[in-house]
Amino acid sequence: MKRTLIGLIAFLIIMFPVRIYAEEWSELTGLLDDSLQLVKKNEDAKAIQVLYHFSEQFLSKENENNSKVTPGQIRVVSLAYDKAKQSLAEDLDKQVKVDNMLALQLAVDAQVSKYQPLWMERERKIMDAFSQVEKAMKKEDDEQFQQTLNTFLNEFNIIYPSLMIALPENEAQRVNAHLSYLDEFRNVMLKTKGGQMQLGIIKGDLQKIFHTVKKDEIAPSLIWFMTITGGLILFTLTYVGWRKYKGEREKRRSNLHSKDR
C-alpha cells in the first residue's frame, strides 16, 4: 500500500512542473490577447505598451536557468514580436496589424500548447484559401491566380511562426522550400505543367501537417500517465474502502463476543 501511495505521489510530482510551466506561459498569451483586443479597438499606443510588458516577461523567462525554450524558438518569437510591434508603429491597414499580432500570439501559444495549439483552428481558412488558388490555376486566370495566392500567403503567414516552433526541422525546411518556390515561380506557374504538380505537393504537405498534429493531440505518454494514475487512484480507494469494511466487520464481531460474555 505504501509503495502504491509513493508511486502516485511521484507521478504527481513529475507532472506538477509541467502544469506550472503551462500556467506561466498562459500569462504571456494573456498579455498578447489584451494587446490584440486593443489593436481591434484602434488603441495602438496602449497595445504597444502591453507588448513592451510582454517583452519584459518573455525575456525574464528566457534567462531562467531551467528555461525550456530553445534558441531557435526564441528567434522565431522575437521576429514575430518585432514584426507586430513595427506594424503598430506604422500607418498600416488595421487588418495587417491584427494579423501580425495574431501571428505572435499563436507562436507563443505553440510553445506551450503542444497537443491542442490555437494555430490548428486556422486550418479551414488556410485550406479554403488554397482551394481558391487551385481553382484559379485550373481556369488559367493569371490575375485571379495572383490575387488568390496573395490571400493564401497572408493566411499562411499568420501560422508560419507557429509552424517553425511546432514542426520538426525537416518539415519546417520543407515548408520554407514551398514558400520559396511560390515566391520565385508564381509568375510562370500557369504556363508550366510543373506548376500544377507543385501545387498538389504543397496541398498534400499542408494536409499532412494538420493531420499529424490532430493525430498527436493527446501524447501517448500522457495517456499512459492518465491510465496509470487512474488505476492507482482506483486501487487506493478500493483498498481504503476494503480496510474500512474489514475494520467495521471486526468491530461488530468484537461487540458480539462481548455481549455473549
C-alpha positions in Angstrom: 0.0 0.0 0.0 2.8 2.4 0.9 4.5 1.7 -2.4 1.3 2.5 -4.2 0.9 5.8 -2.5 4.6 6.6 -3.1 4.1 5.9 -6.8 1.1 8.1 -7.0 2.9 11.0 -5.3 5.9 10.5 -7.6 3.7 10.8 -10.7 2.0 14.0 -9.4 5.4 15.5 -8.6 6.6 14.8 -12.1 3.6 16.4 -13.7 3.5 19.4 -11.3 6.3 21.4 -13.1 4.6 20.8 -16.4 1.4 22.5 -15.1 3.4 25.4 -13.6 5.2 25.8 -17.0 1.9 26.0 -18.8 0.4 28.5 -16.4 3.4 30.8 -16.7 3.2 30.8 -20.5 -0.6 31.3 -20.3 0.2 34.7 -18.7 2.2 35.7 -21.7 -0.5 34.6 -24.2 -3.0 36.6 -22.0 -0.9 39.7 -22.4 -0.8 39.2 -26.1 -4.6 38.7 -26.2 -5.0 42.0 -24.3 -2.8 43.7 -26.9 -4.7 42.2 -29.7 -8.0 43.4 -28.4 -6.6 46.9 -28.0 -5.5 46.8 -31.7 -9.0 45.9 -32.7 -10.2 48.9 -30.8 -7.7 51.1 -32.7 -5.8 51.8 -29.4 -2.4 51.1 -30.9 -0.4 53.1 -28.4 -1.8 51.1 -25.5 -1.3 47.9 -27.4 2.4 48.8 -27.8 2.7 49.3 -24.0 1.3 45.9 -23.4 3.7 44.5 -25.9 6.6 46.0 -24.0 5.4 44.4 -20.8 5.1 41.1 -22.7 8.7 41.5 -23.9 10.0 42.0 -20.4 8.2 38.9 -19.1 9.4 36.9 -22.1 13.0 37.9 -21.6 12.8 37.0 -17.9 11.7 33.5 -18.7 14.3 33.2 -21.4 17.0 34.0 -18.9 15.8 31.4 -16.4 18.2 28.5 -15.8 15.5 25.9 -16.3 14.0 27.5 -19.4 12.7 25.0 -21.9 12.8 27.5 -24.7 15.4 26.7 -27.4 17.5 29.5 -29.2 15.6 28.7 -32.4 12.2 29.2 -30.7 13.4 32.4 -29.1 14.4 33.7 -32.5 11.0 32.8 -34.0 9.1 34.6 -31.2 11.5 37.6 -31.4 11.0 38.0 -35.1 7.2 37.8 -34.8 7.3 40.3 -31.9 9.4 42.8 -33.9 7.1 42.5 -36.9 4.0 43.0 -34.7 5.5 46.0 -32.9 6.7 47.6 -36.1 3.3 47.3 -37.7 1.6 49.0 -34.8 4.1 51.9 -35.0 3.4 52.4 -38.7 0.4 53.7 -40.7 -0.7 50.3 -42.0 -4.1 48.7 -42.6 -5.8 47.6 -39.4 -6.1 44.0 -40.6 -2.4 43.8 -41.2 -1.8 44.8 -37.6 -4.4 42.3 -36.3 -2.8 39.5 -38.4 0.7 40.3 -37.1 -0.5 40.4 -33.5 -2.3 37.1 -34.0 0.8 35.5 -35.5 2.7 36.4 -32.4 0.1 35.2 -30.1 -0.2 31.9 -31.9 3.5 31.4 -31.9 3.8 31.9 -28.1 0.8 29.5 -27.6 2.5 26.9 -29.8 5.4 27.0 -27.4 3.3 25.6 -24.6 0.2 24.0 -26.3 1.9 21.0 -27.9 -1.3 18.9 -28.4 -4.1 21.5 -28.9 -2.4 24.6 -30.3 -4.5 27.6 -31.4 -2.9 27.7 -34.8 -4.8 24.5 -35.6 -8.0 26.4 -35.6 -6.9 28.2 -38.7 -7.0 25.0 -40.8 -10.2 25.7 -42.6 -9.2 29.3 -43.6 -5.8 28.0 -44.8 -7.2 25.2 -46.9 -10.1 27.3 -48.2 -7.7 29.9 -49.4 -5.5 27.2 -51.0 -8.6 25.8 -52.8 -9.2 29.2 -54.4 -5.6 29.1 -55.7 -6.2 25.7 -57.3 -9.5 26.9 -58.9 -7.7 29.9 -60.4 -5.0 27.7 -61.8 -7.5 25.4 -63.4 -9.2 28.4 -65.1 -5.7 29.6 -66.2 -6.7 33.1 -65.0 -3.4 34.8 -64.1 -4.9 37.8 -62.4 -7.2 35.7 -60.2 -4.3 33.3 -59.5 -2.1 36.1 -58.2 -4.9 37.5 -56.0 -5.8 34.2 -54.5 -2.2 33.3 -54.0 -1.7 36.6 -52.1 -4.7 35.7 -49.9 -3.4 32.2 -49.2 0.1 33.6 -48.3 -1.4 36.2 -46.0 -3.4 33.5 -44.2 -0.4 31.2 -44.1 1.9 33.9 -42.7 -0.4 34.0 -39.6 0.5 30.5 -38.7 4.1 30.5 -40.1 5.9 31.3 -36.8 3.8 28.7 -35.0 4.9 26.1 -37.6 8.5 27.0 -37.1 8.1 26.2 -33.4 5.8 23.2 -33.7 7.2 21.2 -36.6 10.3 19.0 -36.7 13.2 20.7 -38.5 12.9 18.6 -41.7 9.2 19.6 -42.1 9.9 23.2 -41.3 12.6 23.2 -44.1 10.1 21.7 -46.5 7.6 24.5 -45.7 10.3 27.1 -46.4 11.1 25.4 -49.6 7.4 25.6 -50.7 7.3 29.3 -49.8 10.5 29.9 -51.8 9.0 28.1 -54.8 5.8 30.1 -54.7 7.7 33.4 -54.4 10.1 32.7 -57.2 7.9 31.0 -59.7 4.4 32.5 -59.1 4.5 34.4 -62.4 5.2 31.3 -64.5 3.3 28.6 -62.7 0.3 28.8 -65.0 2.5 28.3 -68.0 4.1 25.0 -66.9 2.7 21.6 -66.0 5.1 21.6 -63.1 3.1 24.4 -61.5 0.0 22.2 -61.1 2.1 19.3 -59.9 3.8 21.5 -57.3 0.5 22.8 -56.0 -0.6 19.2 -55.5 2.6 18.5 -53.5 2.1 21.6 -51.3 -1.6 20.7 -50.7 -0.6 17.2 -49.6 2.0 18.6 -47.2 -0.5 21.1 -45.7 -3.0 18.3 -45.1 -0.2 16.2 -43.6 0.8 19.0 -41.2 -2.8 19.4 -39.8 -3.5 15.7 -39.8 -0.3 14.8 -37.9 -1.0 17.4 -35.2 -4.6 16.2 -34.8 -3.4 12.6 -34.6 -1.0 13.5 -31.8 -3.3 15.8 -29.9 -3.0 13.5 -26.9 0.5 12.3 -26.4 1.0 8.5 -25.7 2.9 9.4 -22.6 0.0 11.5 -21.3 -2.4 8.7 -22.0 -0.1 6.3 -20.2 0.2 8.7 -17.2 -3.6 9.1 -17.0 -4.2 5.4 -17.2 -1.6 4.5 -14.5 -2.7 7.4 -12.3 -6.4 6.5 -12.7 -5.6 2.9 -11.8 -3.6 3.9 -8.8 -6.4 6.1 -7.5 -9.0 3.4 -8.1 -6.8 0.9 -6.4 -6.2 3.2 -3.4 -9.9 4.0 -3.0 -10.8 0.3 -3.3 -8.2 -0.7 -0.7 -9.2 2.1 1.7 -12.9 1.0 1.3 -12.0 -2.6 1.9 -9.9 -1.8 5.0 -12.8 0.3 6.4 -15.3 -2.5 5.7 -12.9 -5.1 7.3 -12.5 -2.8 10.3 -16.2 -2.4 10.8 -16.8 -6.1 10.5 -14.1 -6.9 13.1 -15.7 -4.3 15.3 -19.1 -5.9 15.0 -17.6 -9.3 15.8 -15.9 -7.9 18.8 -19.2 -6.4 20.0 -21.0 -9.7 19.6 -18.3 -11.5 21.5 -18.6 -9.0 24.3 -22.4 -9.5 24.5 -22.0 -13.3 24.6 -19.8 -13.0 27.6 
